[in-house]
Amino acid sequence: MIFAKRAEAADAEHIKSRFTFSMLAGRENRKKRTLFRDPIGLEIFEKIVSRLRADGFRATEAKPTKASVATFKIKFPELDVTASLLASWRGHRIECRLYIGCITPVWRHVPQTIVSERWVQGCAAIEKILRADLSVEALSLLTKEEERSLRLP
C-alpha cells in the first residue's frame, strides 16, 4: 500500500501481536542461504498464507523484504493486517519471531475499535494456524511491552 500509515488501535497495549516459536528443521532441510536470509522462513509464511486463504481470508503472497525474512498482508475492507517474520537457525531448530501490525491509507480514518477488532482477528487466525498446522514448538504470544521486557535476541 503506497502512502500508508500505522493504524491506531484501542487497547493496543493489550493485543498479543508478537509471536515467538521454534521448529525442528534438521540440517537436511537447511537450504542454501542467500547472503541475508534462509528460504525456510519464506516457506513457513507460504504455508500460513495458504491456510489463511483456505479459511476465507484475503491474504497476499508471502515475499521477502529488506527488513525481514518474509512478509504478507491480510486484507480487510478497512485496513491491512501485516505480518513480518524474522528467523534464525539454532542448531537443528529454526527460531522465529513474528510481528503483526495494522496499516491503512493515509487518507482513510478507521475507528480505533475497528482497528483493534481486525488486528485481533488477524492474530487469532495466525495463532490457530501455528498451533494446528505447523510443527511449531514453544509458541508464545506477547504484547509489545512484554516482548521488550524479555529482550529477545
Buried (B, 14 or more C-beta within 10 A) or exposed (E): EEEBEEBBBBEBEEBBBBBBBBBEBEEEEBEEEEEEBBBBBBBBBBBBBBBBEEEEBEBBEBEBEEEBBBBBBBBBEBBBBBBBBBBBBEEEBBBBBBBBBBBBBEEEEBEEEBBBBBBBBBBEBBBEBBEEEBEBEEBBBBBBEEBEEEEEE
